[in-house]
């Protein structure tokens, strides 16, 4: 159980590192995929990172674009006269509306499965109420384990120092005894 908790904590730390690093780098944006139109390549709840400087993608690349008041992440099928034809990998047909260059927010450069779901969960106040005790528990387990190892090491040294009898004690102390 301790290993699982430590793995969860490590995954959260890596996720937070990715999120904050991407936000700090100019030209990168983070979004969470809310539908299954790109499955199995990009699963619902995945976190995607866009290169916002790359707004002229090639066919086969995955882009995020404005479609009214919604953002859509789909694959570029073809380009004709600066108009992009797109399709979700999991959709049976091409998107009905063409995509113009000014609608493109960026090209997907990284996907992190389930990370978006974790972020959405962590935004809830109830998740924070669970996360804080979990971090405290992991910390307590780590300290208890370290203390236990320290105590075992200390006992081992005491047993080693006491030796088999008073001979060994006297020899280590240049023959001086109590």
ABEGO torsion letter per residue (X at the ends): XAAAAAAAAAAAAAAAAAAAAAAABBGBBBBBBABAAAOAABBBGBBBBBBAABABBBBGBBBBBBBEABBBBBBBABBBGGBBBBBBAABABBBABBBBAAABAEBBABBBBGAAAAAAAAABAAAAAAAAAAAAAAAAAAAAAAAAAAAAAAAAAAAAAAEABAAAAAAAAGGBBX
